[in-house]
Amino acid sequence: QVQLVESGGGLVQPGESLRLSCAASGSIFSIYTMGWYRQAPGKQRELVAGISGGGVPNYTDSVKGRFTISRDNAKNTVALQMNSLKLEDTAVYYCNADIRVIGSHTANYWGQGTQVTVSS
């Protein structure tokens, strides 16, 4: 009943920027924590950035100072601004959120993923 759809991935050179967006749709009562995860080839999926329902962000050390997570509660969206991209940022990026559906309980949802490739 709820879907998360990512957009904004692509191919960029080191030092360039990308902005990822994720839109939640469906019969949403409330969205709590939202976050971005990534999975590189041969690596486990890791949390890149998260943001609480109140807008408090947290980041993994490798992206601090370069990435910024934000949310728009009125639009049910979360974004990840990625600046100064590095080769090691190459991965599939996934949107994740804890969402309470109208008339139901809270559950965790994942987007389908969007590819970010940083290459020279």
GIGI-V75798 format. One record per run of one state. SS is the DSSP state (alpha for helix, beta for strand, coil for the rest). FROM is the first residue (numbers start at 1). TO is the last residue. Records with the same first field share a line. If there is no record, write none. Layout:
BEGIN
SS: FROM-TO ; FROM-TO
END
This chain:
BEGIN
coil: 1-1 ; 8-9 ; 13-17 ; 27-27 ; 40-45 ; 52-56 ; 60-60 ; 64-66 ; 73-76 ; 83-86 ; 90-90 ; 102-105 ; 111-113 ; 119-120
beta: 2-7 ; 10-12 ; 18-26 ; 28-39 ; 46-51 ; 57-59 ; 67-72 ; 77-82 ; 91-101 ; 106-110 ; 114-118
alpha: 61-63 ; 87-89
END
